[in-house]
Amino acid sequence: MTRHLAGWLTAFVVGTGTVGVAQKVVSPEEFDRAMKTIGTAVEGVNQAIGSKSYVDAKTPLALSRQILASTKPLWATDQKPDAARMTKEAVAKLDALDKVLSANVVDRAAVAAAFQDVTRACDACHATYREGDQQTGYRIKSASR
């Protein structure tokens, strides 16, 4: 098993064990687990892309997309339409990355650009709705709840 395969497999096991496949994320605790799983899966995508293993990138990408889409109900429940919109846009960026990874002949520049779009979409939401750091841990900003 390749290193990339092991990484996304870990993310999948953690993701399905804590978030569930296609389960709606409705609590801050579920959201925290979902974000950690997405982070691990996106790192697997990045590593696979870096080694030009485009097929290997698709599985953790699909996991990231599925779990991220499942977080939208949390924002709707909290009446945060801007966050729900940002989530929808980030899911669309993940879909666009999947599309360029699925081409018959993968264009490295298109993949890099699409991955940057995903990163920017995630960063925009994090800048608005996330606080903390690697030392203390990340969480939804209290003013956002």
Disulfide bonds with the S-S distance in Angstrom:
none
